[in-house]
């Protein structure tokens, strides 16, 4: 028995960047309706707070120690208690960007290296139980096919399950017991299904079983086997039991046997039972007790592992978004460790807060305009909105040194292809639901990132905050390009500022 391992829990994976920036339209948007009931407006005005600085500020008019370029990882993945970005430092220069399946640059922390375990709440692991990973495309789990503990993405949106139709008439009990075997090649609709007493079930072809109550496989020597080319879809409304050293699809492909838990009762593996499967259980946990072993993929409410049970997660598949689409991200290359030209957390804290003697603030509005594809954009390669205002141009042709923060709202529409794309020359961080989704830090190079909202585990039809934080810290380029198909709204009122202009 292996020693217990620590469990990695990612509360935002969600969830989860080289390339030439392009404003090409995502293919998914061409054929996907945004799905709003009312016609969206042609233009949207977004109000934000702009803060003017002088070149004397230690974070402005600087060149990072690792040179001009894109830096990531210097801002925390969640907003602080004051609703502002938090400088954490210890970031890095991005030598090659992380990208998604469509080769669009993404924030490094959004990258999904393999198939994580999507759960609602964090798993419970006790008494010598542990989890690790393997790759079913390389064969069964073995000493040569084993990896580290999986990442559990908590707060994940669960799929909506529906029971199958077109099955045979309902029968009360299906019971197989005693020595011998049975070939099962037809669909079954029953109240309870029980296999035990060292009986062997051999699945032939594509079989569907719907249990209105419980499903049980039990007893040492009892085997549930899928023959070559076979598949089994099991739907259960009550409890699913695998007990007493029973073997189910052991050393098989977990993609061939899928268990859909339609109810709120547990799926239980106990007392040395071995199961290889894909389990989808939105409203109930997978409970593993007393040396039970699971091999495959689990999506569900949570896991409860105890008493030397072993959860072996199949990492062969691509990570999935909330629509079930594979993410297939490509890992980038991190360069030198660097703060990207930011002196300290204290100096960074001045960027988006009014500080007398350090900055002067006002309101600025941008207008995003909708095109024929339903994409709103604000595109500026010369973004100098406060020339001659606030602290002035400081004997220069433009007022170069400022920050800009926009706080808006939108309604998430699952599987509607919603996205945000930004391209700029200096820092920009975007937070959705208080979580960092675009991470473009640094000074100098024009850099872009893209986020597809379906990978963020948001809840359909819910309203979320869209909080964008921008900084212009140098004098030779000022690019601010924003594209999105979100119908954003912001309060068109004056926030508390030290000066007023538009």
Residue, then its C-alpha position, 0 to 999 in steps of 0.5 A: x500500500x502506498x503512503x497517503x498523499x496530500x490532496x490538491x484543491x483548486x478553488x478557482x480553476x477555474x478554474x485552468x499565453x507568444x503570438x501575434x495579436x489578432x482581432x479575428x472573430x472566434x469561429x464559435x461566435x459566427x454560428x452562436x446566438x448570444x441569446x438575449x431576449x431584447x435586442x442589445x444596444x448598438x453602443x454602451x457607455x462604460x464609466x470608470x475612474x481614472x487616476x493621474x500620476x507624475x513620472x516621479x512615482x516609483x512604479x511609473x516611467x520605469x523599465x523592469x529589471x528583466x526588460x520591457x515585456x509581458x509579466x504575469x503572476x504579480x497580482x493575486x488571483x482574487x480581489x482584496x477585501x477592498x475590491x482592489x487588486x492585490x500585489x503579491x510579487x514573485x511573478x515572472x516575465x512571460x517568454x512564451x504565452x499560454x494558449x487555449x485550443x484555438x491558439x488564443x493567449x490565456x492567463x497562465x493561471x487559467x491553464x489546465x494541464x490535464x483533466x482535473x476533478x470537477x466537484x462542488x465541494x472539497x473532498x474529505x480524505x482520512x485514515x490512509x486514503x489517498x488519490x493519484x492519477x494515471x493515463x488510461x490511454x497508456x493502459x491500466x493503472x500500474x507502477x509504470x502508469x501513475x502520476x501525482x495527486x489530481x487537482x480538485x476544482x471546487x465550486x464547479x458547475x454540474x451538468x444537468x442529467x436526464x433519464x434515458x427514454x425508449x427503454x423496455x417496460x419496467x420490471x421490479x427486480x433483476x437478480x443474478x447470483x450463484x456461480x456461472x455467467x450471463x451475457x447481457x446485450x439488451x437494455x434494462x428498466x427496473x426498480x432494483x438490480x443485484x449481482x452477487x454470489x460470484x456471478x459474472x455479468x458479461x456486457x455485449x454491445x451497447x447497453x443501457x440500464x435504468x434503476x428506479x431504486x438501487x443498483x448493487x454489485x457485491x461479493x468476492x468473485x462477482x465480476x461485471x465485465x465489458x466485452x471488447x467493443x461493449x459499453x454500459x450506461x447506468x442510470x440510478x435514482x437511488x443508491x449505487x453499491x459496489x461491495x465486498x471485493x466485487x470487480x466492475x470493468x476492472x482494467x477496462x477503459x473507464x470511458x466504456x462504463x458511465x454511471x449517471x447518478x440521477x438522485x441525491x443518494x451516495x455512490x458507495x465503494x466499500x470493502x475492497x471493491x474495484x471499479x473502473x468507470x466514469x461517474x457523473x453525480x451532480x447532487x451526491x458524493x462518491x463514498x469510498x471505504x475500507x480498501x475500495x479502489x476507483x479507476x477513472x473519471x469523477x464529476x460530482x458533488x464531492x468525494x469522501x475517501x477513508x480507510x486506505x481507499x484509493x482514488x485513481x483519476x484518469x488524466x488522459x482526457x482534456x479538461x472540460x468547460x461548463x459545456x463539456x468542451x475540451x479545453x486542450x490548453x498549451x503550456x507557455x514558458x515562464x522567464x525571469x522572476x520579476x515584479x514587472x517594474x513594481x517597487x512594492x505592495x505599498x506603491x502598487x496600492x496607490x494605483x487604484x486608490x485616491x492618495x493626496x499628493x500622489x494622484x488626482x482622480x476623475x471620471x472617464x467614460x468609454x463607448x464600446x460599439x457593437x458590430x454585425x457579429x454582436x461583438x462590442x469593441x473599443x479600439x485605441x492605439x493612442x489612448x491618452x484620455x486626459x491630455x491637458x487635464x488633472x496633473x497635466x502633460x508634464x511638459x510632454x506632448x501627452x499626459x502619459x501616466x495614469x490608471x483606469x478602473x471600470x466596474x460593470x455587470x453582465x448576465x452570464x449565458x452558459x454555452x453562448x460563446x461569451x468572451x473577453x479579449x484585450x490587447x494593450x501595451x501596459x498593465x491590464x488585469x480583468x476580474x470576473x466574479x472577483x477572480x482574475x481571468x486576464x493577467x497582462x502585467x508589465x511595460x512596453x510590448x503590445x500583449x493580448x489575452x482572451x478568456x472564454x467565460x464557459x471555462x469559469x464555472x459560472x452559473x447560467x443566468x446569474x449576474x456577475x461583476x466585470x472589473x477591469x484595471x488598466x495602467x499606462x506607465x510609459x510614454x512611447x505607446x498607449x494601446x487600449x483595445x477591448x473586445x467582448x460580446x458581453x452586454x455590459x452595464x455600469x452606473x453612469x454616475x460620478x464616483x467619489x473622485x478628486x476632480x471631475x471631467x469626461 
